[in-house]
Amino acid sequence: MNPANPPNPHLAPVEVPDPAALPNVQRLCDLADPYAQDERTDALFAAAMEEANAWHAQRSPFFRSLLADTPGGSLPLVHANFFKLHEVLSVPRDEVFLHLTSSGTSGQKSQMFFDEWTIRAAQRMVGRIFDSYGWITPEQPVNYLLYSYEPAPEMRLGTSFTDNYLCDFAPARQVSYALRHTGKGHEFDVFGVLNALQRYADEGLPVRILGFPAFLHFTLERMRELGVPALRLPEDSLVVLGGGWKGHADRQIPKDRFHAAVTERLGIPGDRIRDTYGSVEHCVPYVECERHRLHVPVWSRAAVRSTETLRPLPYGERGYLHLASPYITSVPAHSVVMGDLASLQPGGECECPLGTDWFTIHGRAGLSRNRSCAVAAAELLKGMS
């Protein structure tokens, strides 16, 4: 980083709400290497989770009851869908710093509440991962194309918050949104996106494309259908996608074909195209490595559990994804069973140097009327093809 530029504020120190009660949570979240792994970090993680259990049991009647009913030595499990039906806090409401929801234009919404420590800690995790990949470039302005919701009054969507936050890691020359606010909702502006891409290509600055992959895929398809010539965006452009293909599984293509299409149509090399995983219920960032595997960072742990018994499954078997991290103090969401089917692999099974376990998402478990941001956003594509 150029010493003439000030340090990124999202890497700055942040303090837990109660240093006496949460010393190991503080130490764990202060670890600067996103993928450190040894006996020391494992012991620190276990101690921090014990502190998180005690913190939430003292402040949340719901979690206190859940902990009492959980067999000794086992980690209490809360399904992500619980937060679609209940508001549970472990801090007073006047300490809520940010309120985000998980779904789009309609449907059940997870209501998640963050005190300042929790959201700042999660943002610092993102910053450290971006920094480890060399993606914090305060000296290099970029143009942004966000495949997410244009901000609107009273909109609290977690995906919109995240994508706008990711614009902090490189100075913005221009920002264009694919999902434009109309005053009555959001619409996918495919021709506005095509115009922005052409404008960006002509300007020659690196481009950062963030958001839902289905919309980027649809843009590339529209380019092909209209006979729009391939663009050559600078090779240090970056694509960071999240949200999956929910609602458009029938149009999903294999990842290697998708990446090849991005490279062919936009000129961005494959190692600069990364998928991510995360949710409003569990804000720890999971960002693909150069081999496109979702490695587990030092601040969390992942397991896969049987869809029938919730017992942990061995490497390679598919089940519910279970994510745990003690960083969150505002809501008892430090041990969450997600609605996604996944399989876990040991770090050694990936050729990259990171070394931590990694997981693959295989889609949503079962059929449900619960909707995510990506489901709601995908509905905006109806009638566009």
N, C-alpha and C positions, 0 to 999 in steps of 0.2 A: 504494500500500500504506500502511496506517495506520502511522505511525511508532511508535505505542505497541506494535505487534506486532513480535516479533523477526523477522529475515530468515529466509526459508525455508532450512533447512540443505542442501537439494538444489541450491541456487544457490551454495553456498560454494566457495571455491577447493579444487582437488585437484591433486596433483603427480604427474607421470609417475614411473615407477620409477627411471629414470636420466636426470636432466636434461641431462647431457652428451651422451648418445646420442640423445635424443629432443627436442631444443629446438623443432623445428618442429611436432612432434605436440602439444607443450604449447601453442604459440602458436595452432595451429589450433583445438584444443578449448577454448581460452580465449576465442574469439570469441563475443561475447554476442548478436549479432544473428543469429537462426537462419537468416535468408534473405538475408544479405549476399552480393553477387555482383559481382565486378569482377576486373581482372587481378591485383590484389594477392592476393586470396583464392585465385584459381586457381593462382598460383605457390606460395603457401604450401601448398596442398593437395598439389601435385606433390612438393614438398620433403619434406613429412611422409610421403607414401607411400614415398619412397626410404628414409627412416629406418626405416619399418615393415618394408620388405623386408630391410634389413640386420639389424634386430633379430631377426626370425624365422629368417633364414638362419643366424645365429650360434648360435641356441638350439634349433632344430628340425631334426634330420637330414632329416625328410620334406620340409620346405619348402626346405631347402638344395638337395636333389636336384631338386625341382620347379623352383626358380629357375634351376638350371644347365641344365635341359632346355628352358627357355622362351627363344624367340628374343629377341635383344637389343632393348631398347626396348619390349617387350610386358609386360603385367602378368600374372603367373601367375594361373591360374584354379583354384579349388577348388569342386567342386560341393557343395551343402549335404548331399547324401546321403552324402558321404564321412564326415561326422561321426556318421552312424548306425552306421558299421561300425568306426570307429577312434577311439581316444583319443590325441590329439596335443597336447602342451603346449609352450609356450615359456618356462615358468617352473617352478621346482621345485614339487613337490606341496605342500610345506609353506607355499608362498606362495598357494595356492588359497584365496580368500576366500569363494567361493560356487560351488556346483555345481548346475546346472539341467539338466533334460531337456525334450525338445520334445514328447513324445507323451503320450497319455492312459493308459487302463487297460491297454492291451496294444500289441503291435506294436513295430517298430523305433524306437529312441529316439536322438536326437542327444544326446551327452554333452558338455556345454559347461562349461568351467571358467573362472572369472573371478578375476583378482587384484583387489585392492581398487581400484587405479586404474581398471581397465576398467569395473567395474560402477558406480563412482561417476561416471565420465565420462559413461557412458550415461544415468544418472539425471539428471545435470545438463543433458544435452541435452533430456530430457523436460521438466524444470523450466523451461528457457528458452523452449521452445515454448509450454508452458502459460502462462507469464508474458506472452509476446507476445500471446496471445489474451485476456488478462485473466482467466484461469481459476484463478489462485492467489488465494484469498480467505480469509486467516487470520482476518478479522473476521466471517465469515459461516459459522456452522455449517450443515451439510447432512445429509440422510439419504442413505445409499448403498444401491443395489440392485446386487449383483454377479452377473452372469450368468457365473460362473466357479466353480471348485472351492473349496468350503469347506476351509480348511486342515486337514490331518491329519498325524499323525506321519510323518516321513520322506518327505513329499511334496515333490518338487523341481520341479514343473512351472513352466515359465517364465511361462505365462499367469497362473497363480495369483499368482506373485510380482509380476508387473507390475500386476495389478488391485489388489492390496493396497497396493502402493507408490503408486498413483494416488490413494489415499485420503488421502495426506499433504498434498494441496494445498488442502484445505478441512477444517476440524474436523468430525469425525464425531459426530453425535448418535446415530444408530443405523446399523448395518450388517446387511443381510440378504443371504444367499447363495441363489442359485437351485439350485445343485448341492450338495445337502446330503450330508455324510459320514455314512454309516450304520454304520460299523464294519467293513463288508465291501466298501466301495466308495462310489460317489457315485450319488445319484438326483436327477432333476429334480423339484423340489417346486413344481409349478405353482400349487397352491392356497396354499401359503405365500407365493409371489410375489404373488398377487392380494391376499391379506390385507395384505402389507406395503405394496403400492401404495395400498390404501384407507386404511391407517393413516397413511401419509405425506401423502396428500392432505388428510386431516382435520387433521393437525398444521400444515400450511401452510409448512413450511420448504422451501427448494430441494432438489431430488432429483438425485443424480448416478447415472446408470445406466451401468455399465461391463461389457464382456465380449462374449460371442459373439452376433452378430446373430440367428442362427437361433432362439435361445431367446426373445429379445424378440419376434420375429415370432410364434412359437408362443403366447406370452402374449397378444398382441393378438388372435390368432385365437380363443383360448379365451374371452377376454372377449366377443367377438362371439357365439360359439356359446352361451354361458351367458346372454346378454342382460345382461351387467354394464354399467351406465351408464358413459358416458365420464367420465374423471376430468379435473380441471383442476389439474394441478401448476403451481407457480409458473413464470412465463416465464423466470426466470433459472436454471431447472433445466438439466441438461446430460446429453447422451447421447454417450458415447465408446465406439465399438465396435471390435472387432478379432477376427481369426480366420477371417473369411470364412464361407461357407456350405458348406464342404467336408463331403461326406457327405449333404447335403440339397440338391443342386443342382436336383433336380426340384421343390423347394418354394420355391426362390428367386424373388423377385419383383423387378421393376425398382426401382432405388434411389429414384426419385421417388415411386413408389407406396408403398414402405416408409416413407419419411419422412412422406408424407401420412397414413399410418395411425397413425404415432406421434403426429403433431400432433392428429389427430382423436380418438384414444383417450386420450391423456395430456396434451394441451394444450401440448406443448413445441414451440416454433417451429423451422422447418427449419434456420435458421442455428445452432441449438444442438444439432444432431444431426450428429456427425462420425464418419467411419470412420477407421481407422488401418491401417498395415501395418508389420509387423516380425516378427522371428523370434528364436529363441534363438541361432541361428547368426550373426545380424546384428542387434544390439540398437539400432542407430540408429533413432530414431522417425520415422515418416512419418505426419503428421497432416493430414487434409483441411483445405483452406482454406474460406472462406465459400462458394465455388463448388463445393465437394466434389471438389477435385482434390488428388492426393497429390504435393505439391511436395517436391523434394529439398533438404534443409537444407545449410547451408554446410559441415558436417563430413563430408559424403559426396558421392559421385557415382554416377549410375546410367547404365546402358547397356542396350540390348536386343541379344541375340546370336542368330544363326541356330541353329535346332534341328538343323541338319544339319552346319554347318561351325564354329559358334561365332564366326563373324566378326561384327563390329558391324554392326547394321542401321540404316538411316536413320530419321528421325522417322516415326512413324505405322505402321511395320511391326511385326508381332507376332513375338516370339521369347522366348527365355529371359531373365528379368530378371537382370542382373548388377549387384551392389551392391558398392561399395568404400569403405572408410574406414580410416584408420590408427589409430583410437582404441584398438583391441584389442591388448594386449601379451601376454595369457595364452595365446592359441591362434592359430595362423596362419590366421585367418578374416577377414583384412582385404580379401580380394577373393573374393567368393562368388557363384557362379552358382546362383540359386534354382531350385526346381522349378516355379515359376509362369510362365505365359505372360503377357507384358505388352507394351504399346506405350508409347513415349516421345514426349512432345510438348514443343515449346519453350515457355519461360515466357510469351512474348508471346501464346500461344494461349489463355491464361486471363485472364479479365476482372478478377481480383483483383489487389491491389498487390504480391504477393510477388515475382514476376519470375523465379524459378528454374524450371528444367525440371520437368515433372511426368509421372507415369506412371499408366496404367490397368491393373489386373489383370484378365485375361480367364479365369482359372481355372488348374487344374493341367495340366501337360504330360503327356499320355499316361495310361496306366493303370498303377498300381503297388500293391503290397501295403504300401508305406510309408504310415504313418498319422500325421496331425498331431494336436495337441490338439483341434482342432475336429472332426476325423473321429471321434475316440474319444468326444468329448462328444456329438456328434450321435446316436450309438448309444443314448444315454440317452433319446432322444425316441421310440424305437421303442415302439409300443404305446400312445403317449400321444395319438394322434389317430385 
